[in-house]
Amino acid sequence: MLRIGRSLAYQLARDYLRTGGSDGIPVLRLGRSSLRVPRWALMELVTTGRVVRLRDAEAPVEGASFAR
């Protein structure tokens, strides 16, 4: 979707976690080594350029979907 490599994607995910959600790709950490990107948060980043702070955001009620 973003047409970036795996290394850059992981770097952007680390940036998101390090900055508390102000920069990078929005991710949720599940356990020690698993990261998940909610599809709706990624679409928000792609369409508006706005990085969503997941701890402050609510998923859209209608049509909410998450990356699997």
C-alpha positions as CSV (number, residue, x, y, z in Angstrom):
1,M,0.0,0.0,0.0
2,L,2.8,2.5,0.9
3,R,5.2,0.9,-1.6
4,I,8.1,1.0,0.9
5,G,10.5,-1.8,1.9
6,R,10.3,-3.9,5.0
7,S,13.3,-2.2,6.7
8,L,11.8,1.3,6.3
9,A,8.4,0.0,7.5
10,Y,10.0,-1.3,10.7
11,Q,12.0,1.9,11.1
12,L,8.8,4.0,10.8
13,A,7.0,1.7,13.3
14,R,9.9,2.1,15.8
15,D,9.7,5.9,15.2
16,Y,6.0,5.8,16.1
17,L,6.6,3.9,19.3
18,R,9.6,6.1,20.3
19,T,7.8,9.4,19.7
20,G,4.6,8.3,21.4
21,G,2.6,8.5,18.2
22,S,3.6,11.8,16.8
23,D,5.7,10.4,13.9
24,G,5.9,7.2,11.8
25,I,3.4,4.5,10.9
26,P,0.7,3.9,13.5
27,V,1.3,0.4,15.1
28,L,0.0,-1.6,18.0
29,R,2.4,-3.8,19.9
30,L,1.0,-7.2,20.7
31,G,3.4,-9.1,23.0
32,R,7.2,-8.6,22.7
33,S,7.7,-9.0,19.1
34,S,4.4,-8.6,17.2
35,L,3.4,-5.3,15.6
36,R,0.0,-4.7,14.0
37,V,-1.1,-1.7,11.8
38,P,-4.8,-1.0,11.9
39,R,-6.0,-0.6,8.3
40,W,-8.1,2.5,9.2
41,A,-5.2,4.3,10.8
42,L,-3.0,3.5,7.8
43,M,-5.7,4.8,5.4
44,E,-5.9,8.0,7.4
45,L,-2.1,8.4,7.0
46,V,-2.2,7.7,3.3
47,T,-5.2,9.9,2.5
48,T,-4.6,12.9,4.8
49,G,-1.0,12.7,5.8
50,R,-2.1,12.8,9.5
51,V,-0.5,10.3,11.9
52,V,-3.1,8.9,14.3
53,R,-2.2,8.5,17.9
54,L,-3.9,5.2,18.5
55,R,-4.2,5.6,22.3
56,D,-6.3,8.8,21.7
57,A,-8.2,7.7,18.6
58,E,-11.3,5.6,18.2
59,A,-11.8,3.3,15.2
60,P,-14.6,4.4,12.9
61,V,-17.8,2.6,13.9
62,E,-19.2,2.0,10.4
63,G,-16.9,0.1,8.1
64,A,-14.1,-0.3,10.6
65,S,-11.6,-2.8,9.5
66,F,-8.2,-3.8,10.7
67,A,-5.2,-5.2,8.9
68,R,-4.9,-8.9,9.3
